[in-house]
Amino acid sequence: MVYAQMMLQHNQLEPAASQPEAGIRLSRVTKGAAGRIVHIDDPEVRIALLRMGVSEGDVFRVTDIAPLGDPMAIALQHTKLFLRKRNAAHIWISLQ
């Protein structure tokens, strides 16, 4: 325990809260993937998504990915949302 705290102080180990036990980052999935948003680890991204009506627990599907991989489109509820990979990297999901 003490060793883990020392490693955190030296930025060599990320805190457990930033890496949910089950899930992957939205930026890592391919077109057609579907799942549920588990966690959003960046406060600014979380606030921006909340303003658009997107929150943890929402079900989505990746509908399109640009030829160079950025941006990506996800469909959730009755909305199609386009996200940059740098923002999608802060969204942890569980695949269905």
Backbone as XML, in Angstrom:
<?xml version="1.0"?>
<chain id="A" units="angstrom">
  <residue number="1" name="MET">
    <atom name="N" x="0.829" y="-1.195" z="0.000"/>
    <atom name="CA" x="0.000" y="0.000" z="0.000"/>
    <atom name="C" x="0.872" y="1.256" z="0.000"/>
  </residue>
  <residue number="2" name="VAL">
    <atom name="N" x="1.874" y="1.273" z="0.861"/>
    <atom name="CA" x="2.759" y="2.432" z="0.938"/>
    <atom name="C" x="3.507" y="2.596" z="-0.371"/>
  </residue>
  <residue number="3" name="TYR">
    <atom name="N" x="3.947" y="1.473" z="-0.971"/>
    <atom name="CA" x="4.664" y="1.524" z="-2.243"/>
    <atom name="C" x="3.778" y="2.126" z="-3.329"/>
  </residue>
  <residue number="4" name="ALA">
    <atom name="N" x="2.508" y="1.718" z="-3.388"/>
    <atom name="CA" x="1.577" y="2.254" z="-4.386"/>
    <atom name="C" x="1.396" y="3.756" z="-4.207"/>
  </residue>
  <residue number="5" name="GLN">
    <atom name="N" x="1.322" y="4.226" z="-2.959"/>
    <atom name="CA" x="1.182" y="5.657" z="-2.711"/>
    <atom name="C" x="2.431" y="6.406" z="-3.157"/>
  </residue>
  <residue number="6" name="MET">
    <atom name="N" x="3.597" y="5.815" z="-2.929"/>
    <atom name="CA" x="4.834" y="6.455" z="-3.375"/>
    <atom name="C" x="4.883" y="6.530" z="-4.894"/>
  </residue>
  <residue number="7" name="MET">
    <atom name="N" x="4.443" y="5.472" z="-5.568"/>
    <atom name="CA" x="4.440" y="5.463" z="-7.026"/>
    <atom name="C" x="3.480" y="6.520" z="-7.563"/>
  </residue>
  <residue number="8" name="LEU">
    <atom name="N" x="2.339" y="6.691" z="-6.914"/>
    <atom name="CA" x="1.386" y="7.714" z="-7.328"/>
    <atom name="C" x="2.000" y="9.104" z="-7.207"/>
  </residue>
  <residue number="9" name="GLN">
    <atom name="N" x="2.758" y="9.327" z="-6.172"/>
    <atom name="CA" x="3.380" y="10.623" z="-5.968"/>
    <atom name="C" x="4.390" y="10.925" z="-7.059"/>
  </residue>
  <residue number="10" name="HIS">
    <atom name="N" x="4.995" y="9.899" z="-7.623"/>
    <atom name="CA" x="5.994" y="10.095" z="-8.666"/>
    <atom name="C" x="5.401" y="9.953" z="-10.064"/>
  </residue>
  <residue number="11" name="ASN">
    <atom name="N" x="4.071" y="9.910" z="-10.163"/>
    <atom name="CA" x="3.355" y="9.813" z="-11.443"/>
    <atom name="C" x="3.770" y="8.604" z="-12.271"/>
  </residue>
  <residue number="12" name="GLN">
    <atom name="N" x="4.126" y="7.517" z="-11.632"/>
    <atom name="CA" x="4.487" y="6.305" z="-12.347"/>
    <atom name="C" x="3.334" y="5.315" z="-12.392"/>
  </residue>
  <residue number="13" name="LEU">
    <atom name="N" x="2.292" y="5.597" z="-11.674"/>
    <atom name="CA" x="1.152" y="4.703" z="-11.615"/>
    <atom name="C" x="-0.103" y="5.560" z="-11.596"/>
  </residue>
  <residue number="14" name="GLU">
    <atom name="N" x="-1.070" y="5.241" z="-12.461"/>
    <atom name="CA" x="-2.310" y="6.010" z="-12.481"/>
    <atom name="C" x="-3.225" y="5.530" z="-11.364"/>
  </residue>
  <residue number="15" name="PRO">
    <atom name="N" x="-4.023" y="6.427" z="-10.799"/>
    <atom name="CA" x="-4.975" y="5.992" z="-9.773"/>
    <atom name="C" x="-6.020" y="5.063" z="-10.362"/>
  </residue>
  <residue number="16" name="ALA">
    <atom name="N" x="-6.524" y="4.160" z="-9.539"/>
    <atom name="CA" x="-7.483" y="3.162" z="-10.005"/>
    <atom name="C" x="-8.747" y="3.788" z="-10.559"/>
  </residue>
  <residue number="17" name="ALA">
    <atom name="N" x="-9.161" y="4.954" z="-10.059"/>
    <atom name="CA" x="-10.400" y="5.583" z="-10.509"/>
    <atom name="C" x="-10.351" y="5.957" z="-11.978"/>
  </residue>
  <residue number="18" name="SER">
    <atom name="N" x="-9.168" y="6.176" z="-12.537"/>
    <atom name="CA" x="-9.087" y="6.571" z="-13.933"/>
    <atom name="C" x="-9.142" y="5.379" z="-14.874"/>
  </residue>
  <residue number="19" name="GLN">
    <atom name="N" x="-9.082" y="4.155" z="-14.345"/>
    <atom name="CA" x="-9.158" y="2.960" z="-15.156"/>
    <atom name="C" x="-10.201" y="2.013" z="-14.576"/>
  </residue>
  <residue number="20" name="PRO">
    <atom name="N" x="-11.444" y="2.127" z="-15.011"/>
    <atom name="CA" x="-12.474" y="1.237" z="-14.491"/>
    <atom name="C" x="-12.104" y="-0.226" z="-14.734"/>
  </residue>
  <residue number="21" name="GLU">
    <atom name="N" x="-12.509" y="-1.101" z="-13.821"/>
    <atom name="CA" x="-12.150" y="-2.516" z="-13.914"/>
    <atom name="C" x="-12.643" y="-3.151" z="-15.205"/>
  </residue>
  <residue number="22" name="ALA">
    <atom name="N" x="-13.897" y="-2.886" z="-15.568"/>
    <atom name="CA" x="-14.453" y="-3.482" z="-16.782"/>
    <atom name="C" x="-14.649" y="-2.380" z="-17.811"/>
  </residue>
  <residue number="23" name="GLY">
    <atom name="N" x="-14.059" y="-2.556" z="-18.949"/>
    <atom name="CA" x="-14.309" y="-1.592" z="-20.000"/>
    <atom name="C" x="-13.074" y="-1.227" z="-20.786"/>
  </residue>
  <residue number="24" name="ILE">
    <atom name="N" x="-13.322" y="-0.558" z="-21.892"/>
    <atom name="CA" x="-12.257" y="-0.056" z="-22.743"/>
    <atom name="C" x="-12.591" y="1.377" z="-23.116"/>
  </residue>
  <residue number="25" name="ARG">
    <atom name="N" x="-11.625" y="2.058" z="-23.686"/>
    <atom name="CA" x="-11.863" y="3.437" z="-24.109"/>
    <atom name="C" x="-12.650" y="3.449" z="-25.416"/>
  </residue>
  <residue number="26" name="LEU">
    <atom name="N" x="-13.558" y="4.391" z="-25.544"/>
    <atom name="CA" x="-14.373" y="4.520" z="-26.747"/>
    <atom name="C" x="-13.501" y="4.719" z="-27.980"/>
  </residue>
  <residue number="27" name="SER">
    <atom name="N" x="-12.378" y="5.366" z="-27.841"/>
    <atom name="CA" x="-11.493" y="5.637" z="-28.974"/>
    <atom name="C" x="-10.887" y="4.362" z="-29.566"/>
  </residue>
  <residue number="28" name="ARG">
    <atom name="N" x="-10.980" y="3.227" z="-28.870"/>
    <atom name="CA" x="-10.365" y="1.974" z="-29.321"/>
    <atom name="C" x="-11.311" y="1.063" z="-30.091"/>
  </residue>
  <residue number="29" name="VAL">
    <atom name="N" x="-12.585" y="1.407" z="-30.193"/>
    <atom name="CA" x="-13.551" y="0.505" z="-30.833"/>
    <atom name="C" x="-13.653" y="0.768" z="-32.336"/>
  </residue>
  <residue number="30" name="THR">
    <atom name="N" x="-14.265" y="-0.163" z="-33.037"/>
    <atom name="CA" x="-14.434" y="-0.054" z="-34.480"/>
    <atom name="C" x="-15.893" y="0.246" z="-34.833"/>
  </residue>
  <residue number="31" name="LYS">
    <atom name="N" x="-16.108" y="0.565" z="-36.097"/>
    <atom name="CA" x="-17.459" y="0.861" z="-36.585"/>
    <atom name="C" x="-18.364" y="-0.342" z="-36.342"/>
  </residue>
  <residue number="32" name="GLY">
    <atom name="N" x="-19.571" y="-0.064" z="-35.870"/>
    <atom name="CA" x="-20.542" y="-1.107" z="-35.595"/>
    <atom name="C" x="-20.570" y="-1.564" z="-34.150"/>
  </residue>
  <residue number="33" name="ALA">
    <atom name="N" x="-19.571" y="-1.180" z="-33.372"/>
    <atom name="CA" x="-19.528" y="-1.580" z="-31.962"/>
    <atom name="C" x="-20.668" y="-0.909" z="-31.200"/>
  </residue>
  <residue number="34" name="ALA">
    <atom name="N" x="-21.225" y="-1.628" z="-30.252"/>
    <atom name="CA" x="-22.305" y="-1.096" z="-29.420"/>
    <atom name="C" x="-21.982" y="-1.373" z="-27.967"/>
  </residue>
  <residue number="35" name="GLY">
    <atom name="N" x="-22.456" y="-0.504" z="-27.101"/>
    <atom name="CA" x="-22.190" y="-0.696" z="-25.682"/>
    <atom name="C" x="-22.849" y="0.344" z="-24.812"/>
  </residue>
  <residue number="36" name="ARG">
    <atom name="N" x="-22.310" y="0.477" z="-23.612"/>
    <atom name="CA" x="-22.835" y="1.397" z="-22.608"/>
    <atom name="C" x="-21.674" y="2.221" z="-22.060"/>
  </residue>
  <residue number="37" name="ILE">
    <atom name="N" x="-21.926" y="3.506" z="-21.821"/>
    <atom name="CA" x="-20.905" y="4.377" z="-21.236"/>
    <atom name="C" x="-20.796" y="4.048" z="-19.751"/>
  </residue>
  <residue number="38" name="VAL">
    <atom name="N" x="-19.590" y="3.703" z="-19.317"/>
    <atom name="CA" x="-19.359" y="3.296" z="-17.926"/>
    <atom name="C" x="-18.825" y="4.463" z="-17.104"/>
  </residue>
  <residue number="39" name="HIS">
    <atom name="N" x="-17.873" y="5.217" z="-17.681"/>
    <atom name="CA" x="-17.207" y="6.262" z="-16.910"/>
    <atom name="C" x="-16.616" y="7.300" z="-17.865"/>
  </residue>
  <residue number="40" name="ILE">
    <atom name="N" x="-16.635" y="8.561" z="-17.466"/>
    <atom name="CA" x="-15.989" y="9.640" z="-18.217"/>
    <atom name="C" x="-14.959" y="10.240" z="-17.276"/>
  </residue>
  <residue number="41" name="ASP">
    <atom name="N" x="-13.670" y="10.077" z="-17.609"/>
    <atom name="CA" x="-12.619" y="10.427" z="-16.651"/>
    <atom name="C" x="-12.083" y="11.853" z="-16.750"/>
  </residue>
  <residue number="42" name="ASP">
    <atom name="N" x="-12.552" y="12.648" z="-17.676"/>
    <atom name="CA" x="-12.121" y="14.045" z="-17.789"/>
    <atom name="C" x="-13.306" y="14.947" z="-17.451"/>
  </residue>
  <residue number="43" name="PRO">
    <atom name="N" x="-13.186" y="15.803" z="-16.435"/>
    <atom name="CA" x="-14.307" y="16.657" z="-16.039"/>
    <atom name="C" x="-14.812" y="17.557" z="-17.169"/>
  </residue>
  <residue number="44" name="GLU">
    <atom name="N" x="-13.927" y="18.083" z="-17.985"/>
    <atom name="CA" x="-14.363" y="18.961" z="-19.078"/>
    <atom name="C" x="-15.169" y="18.195" z="-20.116"/>
  </residue>
  <residue number="45" name="VAL">
    <atom name="N" x="-14.727" y="16.992" z="-20.457"/>
    <atom name="CA" x="-15.463" y="16.161" z="-21.418"/>
    <atom name="C" x="-16.799" y="15.760" z="-20.819"/>
  </residue>
  <residue number="46" name="ARG">
    <atom name="N" x="-16.808" y="15.402" z="-19.519"/>
    <atom name="CA" x="-18.053" y="15.017" z="-18.849"/>
    <atom name="C" x="-19.072" y="16.161" z="-18.895"/>
  </residue>
  <residue number="47" name="ILE">
    <atom name="N" x="-18.626" y="17.378" z="-18.588"/>
    <atom name="CA" x="-19.538" y="18.531" z="-18.594"/>
    <atom name="C" x="-20.063" y="18.802" z="-19.999"/>
  </residue>
  <residue number="48" name="ALA">
    <atom name="N" x="-19.177" y="18.738" z="-20.996"/>
    <atom name="CA" x="-19.606" y="18.978" z="-22.384"/>
    <atom name="C" x="-20.650" y="17.948" z="-22.815"/>
  </residue>
  <residue number="49" name="LEU">
    <atom name="N" x="-20.425" y="16.681" z="-22.466"/>
    <atom name="CA" x="-21.388" y="15.642" z="-22.832"/>
    <atom name="C" x="-22.702" y="15.799" z="-22.070"/>
  </residue>
  <residue number="50" name="LEU">
    <atom name="N" x="-22.615" y="16.162" z="-20.793"/>
    <atom name="CA" x="-23.841" y="16.377" z="-20.016"/>
    <atom name="C" x="-24.678" y="17.500" z="-20.615"/>
  </residue>
  <residue number="51" name="ARG">
    <atom name="N" x="-24.032" y="18.542" z="-21.112"/>
    <atom name="CA" x="-24.758" y="19.647" z="-21.747"/>
    <atom name="C" x="-25.491" y="19.185" z="-22.992"/>
  </residue>
  <residue number="52" name="MET">
    <atom name="N" x="-24.983" y="18.127" z="-23.632"/>
    <atom name="CA" x="-25.630" y="17.571" z="-24.824"/>
    <atom name="C" x="-26.597" y="16.448" z="-24.468"/>
  </residue>
  <residue number="53" name="GLY">
    <atom name="N" x="-26.745" y="16.165" z="-23.181"/>
    <atom name="CA" x="-27.686" y="15.149" z="-22.738"/>
    <atom name="C" x="-27.116" y="13.742" z="-22.678"/>
  </residue>
  <residue number="54" name="VAL">
    <atom name="N" x="-25.790" y="13.608" z="-22.712"/>
    <atom name="CA" x="-25.135" y="12.298" z="-22.669"/>
    <atom name="C" x="-24.528" y="12.106" z="-21.287"/>
  </residue>
  <residue number="55" name="SER">
    <atom name="N" x="-24.770" y="10.949" z="-20.685"/>
    <atom name="CA" x="-24.215" y="10.685" z="-19.359"/>
    <atom name="C" x="-23.826" y="9.221" z="-19.229"/>
  </residue>
  <residue number="56" name="GLU">
    <atom name="N" x="-23.174" y="8.904" z="-18.126"/>
    <atom name="CA" x="-22.792" y="7.528" z="-17.838"/>
    <atom name="C" x="-24.050" y="6.678" z="-17.770"/>
  </residue>
  <residue number="57" name="GLY">
    <atom name="N" x="-23.978" y="5.493" z="-18.346"/>
    <atom name="CA" x="-25.127" y="4.593" z="-18.380"/>
    <atom name="C" x="-25.862" y="4.605" z="-19.708"/>
  </residue>
  <residue number="58" name="ASP">
    <atom name="N" x="-25.614" y="5.598" z="-20.552"/>
    <atom name="CA" x="-26.282" y="5.670" z="-21.857"/>
    <atom name="C" x="-25.772" y="4.579" z="-22.788"/>
  </residue>
  <residue number="59" name="VAL">
    <atom name="N" x="-26.677" y="4.036" z="-23.597"/>
    <atom name="CA" x="-26.352" y="3.008" z="-24.577"/>
    <atom name="C" x="-26.074" y="3.703" z="-25.909"/>
  </residue>
  <residue number="60" name="PHE">
    <atom name="N" x="-25.078" y="3.212" z="-26.650"/>
    <atom name="CA" x="-24.684" y="3.850" z="-27.904"/>
    <atom name="C" x="-24.285" y="2.797" z="-28.930"/>
  </residue>
  <residue number="61" name="ARG">
    <atom name="N" x="-24.088" y="3.261" z="-30.169"/>
    <atom name="CA" x="-23.520" y="2.437" z="-31.240"/>
    <atom name="C" x="-22.627" y="3.319" z="-32.098"/>
  </residue>
  <residue number="62" name="VAL">
    <atom name="N" x="-21.456" y="2.839" z="-32.453"/>
    <atom name="CA" x="-20.555" y="3.580" z="-33.333"/>
    <atom name="C" x="-21.073" y="3.398" z="-34.753"/>
  </residue>
  <residue number="63" name="THR">
    <atom name="N" x="-21.495" y="4.491" z="-35.387"/>
    <atom name="CA" x="-22.096" y="4.396" z="-36.719"/>
    <atom name="C" x="-21.112" y="4.711" z="-37.832"/>
  </residue>
  <residue number="64" name="ASP">
    <atom name="N" x="-20.167" y="5.591" z="-37.587"/>
    <atom name="CA" x="-19.211" y="5.971" z="-38.621"/>
    <atom name="C" x="-17.880" y="6.339" z="-37.987"/>
  </residue>
  <residue number="65" name="ILE">
    <atom name="N" x="-16.817" y="6.083" z="-38.744"/>
    <atom name="CA" x="-15.477" y="6.543" z="-38.363"/>
    <atom name="C" x="-14.858" y="7.124" z="-39.627"/>
  </residue>
  <residue number="66" name="ALA">
    <atom name="N" x="-14.319" y="8.321" z="-39.531"/>
    <atom name="CA" x="-13.711" y="8.982" z="-40.684"/>
    <atom name="C" x="-12.562" y="8.124" z="-41.223"/>
  </residue>
  <residue number="67" name="PRO">
    <atom name="N" x="-12.236" y="8.273" z="-42.512"/>
    <atom name="CA" x="-11.177" y="7.451" z="-43.118"/>
    <atom name="C" x="-9.840" y="7.480" z="-42.367"/>
  </residue>
  <residue number="68" name="LEU">
    <atom name="N" x="-9.484" y="8.604" z="-41.798"/>
    <atom name="CA" x="-8.235" y="8.685" z="-41.039"/>
    <atom name="C" x="-8.447" y="8.422" z="-39.548"/>
  </residue>
  <residue number="69" name="GLY">
    <atom name="N" x="-9.677" y="8.021" z="-39.168"/>
    <atom name="CA" x="-9.961" y="7.635" z="-37.792"/>
    <atom name="C" x="-10.454" y="8.739" z="-36.878"/>
  </residue>
  <residue number="70" name="ASP">
    <atom name="N" x="-10.532" y="9.954" z="-37.373"/>
    <atom name="CA" x="-10.940" y="11.068" z="-36.519"/>
    <atom name="C" x="-11.735" y="12.065" z="-37.348"/>
  </residue>
  <residue number="71" name="PRO">
    <atom name="N" x="-12.946" y="12.417" z="-37.009"/>
    <atom name="CA" x="-13.737" y="12.041" z="-35.827"/>
    <atom name="C" x="-14.496" y="10.731" z="-36.034"/>
  </residue>
  <residue number="72" name="MET">
    <atom name="N" x="-15.225" y="10.352" z="-34.987"/>
    <atom name="CA" x="-16.081" y="9.181" z="-35.047"/>
    <atom name="C" x="-17.502" y="9.611" z="-34.695"/>
  </residue>
  <residue number="73" name="ALA">
    <atom name="N" x="-18.488" y="8.907" z="-35.245"/>
    <atom name="CA" x="-19.893" y="9.221" z="-34.979"/>
    <atom name="C" x="-20.500" y="8.103" z="-34.144"/>
  </residue>
  <residue number="74" name="ILE">
    <atom name="N" x="-21.230" y="8.494" z="-33.109"/>
    <atom name="CA" x="-21.947" y="7.515" z="-32.303"/>
    <atom name="C" x="-23.418" y="7.905" z="-32.269"/>
  </residue>
  <residue number="75" name="ALA">
    <atom name="N" x="-24.270" y="6.904" z="-32.283"/>
    <atom name="CA" x="-25.713" y="7.119" z="-32.177"/>
    <atom name="C" x="-26.132" y="6.719" z="-30.774"/>
  </residue>
  <residue number="76" name="LEU">
    <atom name="N" x="-26.829" y="7.635" z="-30.095"/>
    <atom name="CA" x="-27.385" y="7.328" z="-28.790"/>
    <atom name="C" x="-28.705" y="8.042" z="-28.638"/>
  </residue>
  <residue number="77" name="GLN">
    <atom name="N" x="-29.623" y="7.336" z="-28.014"/>
    <atom name="CA" x="-30.994" y="7.799" z="-27.894"/>
    <atom name="C" x="-31.477" y="8.159" z="-29.300"/>
  </residue>
  <residue number="78" name="HIS">
    <atom name="N" x="-31.797" y="9.407" z="-29.561"/>
    <atom name="CA" x="-32.239" y="9.826" z="-30.892"/>
    <atom name="C" x="-31.284" y="10.862" z="-31.460"/>
  </residue>
  <residue number="79" name="THR">
    <atom name="N" x="-30.011" y="10.726" z="-31.126"/>
    <atom name="CA" x="-29.011" y="11.721" z="-31.496"/>
    <atom name="C" x="-27.811" y="11.049" z="-32.134"/>
  </residue>
  <residue number="80" name="LYS">
    <atom name="N" x="-27.213" y="11.726" z="-33.102"/>
    <atom name="CA" x="-25.935" y="11.290" z="-33.663"/>
    <atom name="C" x="-24.910" y="12.311" z="-33.233"/>
  </residue>
  <residue number="81" name="LEU">
    <atom name="N" x="-23.875" y="11.852" z="-32.552"/>
    <atom name="CA" x="-22.872" y="12.723" z="-31.967"/>
    <atom name="C" x="-21.515" y="12.424" z="-32.599"/>
  </residue>
  <residue number="82" name="PHE">
    <atom name="N" x="-20.795" y="13.462" z="-32.982"/>
    <atom name="CA" x="-19.464" y="13.302" z="-33.562"/>
    <atom name="C" x="-18.428" y="13.684" z="-32.506"/>
  </residue>
  <residue number="83" name="LEU">
    <atom name="N" x="-17.466" y="12.795" z="-32.290"/>
    <atom name="CA" x="-16.448" y="12.999" z="-31.264"/>
    <atom name="C" x="-15.047" y="12.890" z="-31.854"/>
  </residue>
  <residue number="84" name="ARG">
    <atom name="N" x="-14.159" y="13.737" z="-31.391"/>
    <atom name="CA" x="-12.744" y="13.603" z="-31.726"/>
    <atom name="C" x="-12.172" y="12.459" z="-30.898"/>
  </residue>
  <residue number="85" name="LYS">
    <atom name="N" x="-11.151" y="11.800" z="-31.432"/>
    <atom name="CA" x="-10.539" y="10.682" z="-30.708"/>
    <atom name="C" x="-9.971" y="11.120" z="-29.373"/>
  </residue>
  <residue number="86" name="ARG">
    <atom name="N" x="-9.432" y="12.338" z="-29.305"/>
    <atom name="CA" x="-8.852" y="12.796" z="-28.038"/>
    <atom name="C" x="-9.932" y="12.910" z="-26.957"/>
  </residue>
  <residue number="87" name="ASN">
    <atom name="N" x="-11.178" y="13.213" z="-27.344"/>
    <atom name="CA" x="-12.278" y="13.262" z="-26.374"/>
    <atom name="C" x="-12.822" y="11.865" z="-26.100"/>
  </residue>
  <residue number="88" name="ALA">
    <atom name="N" x="-12.911" y="11.038" z="-27.144"/>
    <atom name="CA" x="-13.412" y="9.661" z="-26.978"/>
    <atom name="C" x="-12.477" y="8.851" z="-26.083"/>
  </residue>
  <residue number="89" name="ALA">
    <atom name="N" x="-11.210" y="9.225" z="-26.008"/>
    <atom name="CA" x="-10.258" y="8.499" z="-25.165"/>
    <atom name="C" x="-10.572" y="8.647" z="-23.680"/>
  </residue>
  <residue number="90" name="HIS">
    <atom name="N" x="-11.365" y="9.634" z="-23.317"/>
    <atom name="CA" x="-11.730" y="9.848" z="-21.906"/>
    <atom name="C" x="-13.032" y="9.145" z="-21.530"/>
  </residue>
  <residue number="91" name="ILE">
    <atom name="N" x="-13.642" y="8.461" z="-22.494"/>
    <atom name="CA" x="-14.917" y="7.787" z="-22.257"/>
    <atom name="C" x="-14.669" y="6.284" z="-22.177"/>
  </residue>
  <residue number="92" name="TRP">
    <atom name="N" x="-14.937" y="5.708" z="-21.007"/>
    <atom name="CA" x="-14.789" y="4.265" z="-20.797"/>
    <atom name="C" x="-16.117" y="3.612" z="-21.053"/>
  </residue>
  <residue number="93" name="ILE">
    <atom name="N" x="-16.099" y="2.484" z="-21.764"/>
    <atom name="CA" x="-17.344" y="1.809" z="-22.148"/>
    <atom name="C" x="-17.274" y="0.321" z="-21.835"/>
  </residue>
  <residue number="94" name="SER">
    <atom name="N" x="-18.435" y="-0.303" z="-21.810"/>
    <atom name="CA" x="-18.512" y="-1.767" z="-21.792"/>
    <atom name="C" x="-19.252" y="-2.162" z="-23.058"/>
  </residue>
  <residue number="95" name="LEU">
    <atom name="N" x="-18.704" y="-3.122" z="-23.787"/>
    <atom name="CA" x="-19.303" y="-3.544" z="-25.047"/>
    <atom name="C" x="-20.451" y="-4.501" z="-24.797"/>
  </residue>
  <residue number="96" name="GLN">
    <atom name="N" x="-21.430" y="-4.481" z="-25.691"/>
    <atom name="CA" x="-22.577" y="-5.385" z="-25.561"/>
    <atom name="C" x="-22.576" y="-6.383" z="-26.695"/>
  </residue>
</chain>
